[in-house]
Amino acid sequence: MADVLTFPVPGKLYFKKGSLPVALRELRDVYRVSRAAVTADEAMRHDGRIDAVTRVLQDLGLSYAVNSTSFTAEAAIAFGSHETWDALPETGLRIIIPTRIDTIGAKAWLGADMVILDEDVLHDDTPLPVQRWQILDNARRSLKGENASDYTLAWAVQAMRLVFDGDDSAETLLHAASLARLAYAAAVPGDARMGTEDLLDDAAAALCTTAHALEQRICGYAVTALGDR
């Protein structure tokens, strides 16, 4: 049984514009939560973006605290960057709401009970070439991960396809980044060594190109992205 692979995924994934209030309603109606702790970037507290979460919690009649170390809660909500995800407690219901189109913090997703992808809360000034390169790089790395499989391949290929198709809308890039993030998190355990190249060939075939051409295309995005940093 040593060679058996697992395919870890978040407990639940919401992905639609305007889905945040619908998803958070489950705290009260499904999970019977009455108290929620929120971790957020300080900038979001100062500019009012945190209201997208706290207003819903208020409407639901839930008690909450933001960035409190003493508040006892039944659910923890990370709203913002990967620093807020890393700060989530290990116990209780764990919810992640990204506000950036990036591919950092992948491992936190796999331990989440709920991930909410809502473009209404996005706030990302990262240059477009950098965003696209981050997505492609995580997708490429997942193909070589020790736990890479047909399942992670499917996510990685779709992430690449969304980028290569050239639709640069926030919704498309958010979904592409999320697919690449999940593929990487599931395929690369910790700092595991890179493994077989076979899935790179499979990905190239699915994208109707060669492995060399696929690598060259990704590298081309990397050169552009680094020039924009």
N, C-alpha and C positions, 0 to 999 in steps of 0.2 A: 504493500500500500504506500510505500515511500514516494512513488512517482505520481500519486494522485494529486491533481491540482484543485484549488478552490477558486471561486469567482466571487469575491466580496463586493457588495454593493451597498449604498445607503439604504436605510429602512424604507424610505419613501422619497420620491423625487417629484416636485412640482415644477413644471416648466411652461409658463404662459404669462404673457403680459397681464398684469393685474391680479396675479395669483396669490400675492402675499397675504392679503386679508382673508382670503378663502382658506389658505393653508393654516394660518394661525388660529382660525376658528376651531380647528381640531383640538387645540390645547384644552379648550373648555368642553366641547361637545363629544369628543372621542376619548381623550386621555384623562379627562376630569381634573385638569390642573387648575389650581387657584393662585399659584405664585410663580412668577417667572423672573429669572435673573438675565439681564441683557449685558453683553460685552460689546463695546463699540469703540471705534477710533475717536479720540478726543475732538478732532476736527468736526466730526459729524454731530457731536453734542453742541458745539458752538454755532454751527451754521444751520441747525434745525433739521438736518436730514434724518436724525434718529426718530423724529416725529412719525415717520412712515411706519415704524414698529410700535412705538409707545401709544400712539393714537388708537391703534387697533386693540392693544391690550386694555386700554381704558374703556373702549366701547364694549369689550367683552366682560368687563367687570373684574379683571384680574389684577392682583397686586403685583408690582414689579419694582425693580431697582436697576439702575444702570451703573456698571463698573463698581459694584459694591463687593467687598470681600467678606462682609458679615451677614448679608441677606440670605436667609434660608429659603431655597426655592425647590420646586419639583421639576422645573424645566429650565434649561439654559439656552439662550439664543445668542449666536455670534452674528453680528451685523457689521460687515466691513471687510477689512483686509485679512491676510493670513495670520497676523498677530492676534486678532480677536478669535480666530478659530483655535489657535494654539492655547489660548487662555481658557477655553471651555473646560469645566470640571468633567471628570470621568464618569461621575455618577449622575443618575437622573436622565430625563429626556433631553437629547442634544439636538439643536436645530442650527443649521448654517444658512445664512442669507448673504451671498456674495454681492458686493457693490462695484466690483472691478472685473474686467475681462482679462484675467491672467490665469496662469497655470501653476501657481504656487500653493503649497499647503494641501497637496493631493491626499496625503494619508489621513488628514482630519475628516475628509468626506466619508471614508469607509467606515468610520466609527460613529457617524451621525445617524440619528433616528429619522431625520427629515432634512432635505436640502430644498431650498426654495429659489428658483431661478426666475426672477421677475425683472424685465428690462426697465420697468418704471423706477427702480431704485438704483440703476447703474449711474456711476459717476467716475469716469475713467478718462484721464487726459493723456494716457500712454499713446505715443505715435502709432498710427495704424500699422506700419510695417513691423514694428516691434510686437504688437499684439499677434499678428499673423505668424511671425516667426516663433513666438513662444508656443503657440498651438501646434505648429508643425514639428517643433523640436520635441515636445512631450509625446506626440503621436509616434514619431520616429523612434524615440528611446523605448517606448512601450513594446515595439516590435522585437527588440533585442533583449527584453527582460527575461529573467530566469523563469518566471511564471507566465510568460507569454503563451497565449492559446488562441484558438479560433474565436473565442468570445472577446478577448481584448483586441484581436485583429479587427473585428467588425467595428468596434468603436473607433479605433485608430484610423481606419480607412475612411469612415464617414466624416471624421473630423478633418482629415486632409481634403476630402472631396468638397466640403463646405468652404474651405479656404480657397482651394484652387478654382472653384466656380466663380469667384470674384464678387460675391454678394457681401458687401462690407457693412451691412446693417448691424446695429447693436444686437438685435435678436439672434441673427445668424452666427455672429462671432461668439456670443455668449454660449450658445449651444455647442458650437465647435470646440470652444475652450473646455467646456464641461465634459464632453466626450473624451477629449484628449487627456484631461486630468484623471478621469476615472480609469481609462485604459492604462495609463502610467502607474497609477496607484495599485491596481490589481496585478500588473505584470512585473513590477520591480519591487520586491520585498526588501525594505531597508536600503542598504547600500550594496545590494547583491551585484554580482558580476554580470556583465552583458552576456547573453547566451547566443542561441543559434541565429543564423541569418535567414533561415527558411521563410519566416513570416514576412521579412522584407520583400522577398520575391513574390509571396502571395499578395502582399499589399500592392506591389507594382502591377501585378497582373489584374487586380481588381480595378486599378486606376488606368488600365490600358497603356502602360508604359513599361520601361525596363527598370530594374533596381538601380542601375547607374544613373539613369535619367531622373529617377525620383530623388535620389540623394543630391544630384546636382541642382535640382529645382529647389529643394529645401535649403541647400547651401546658398543659393541665390537670394532667397528671402533673408537669410541670416546676414549676408553682406549689406543688403539694403537696410535691415533693421539696425545693425551696428552703426551704420552711417548716420542714422537718425537719433541715436542716443545722445 
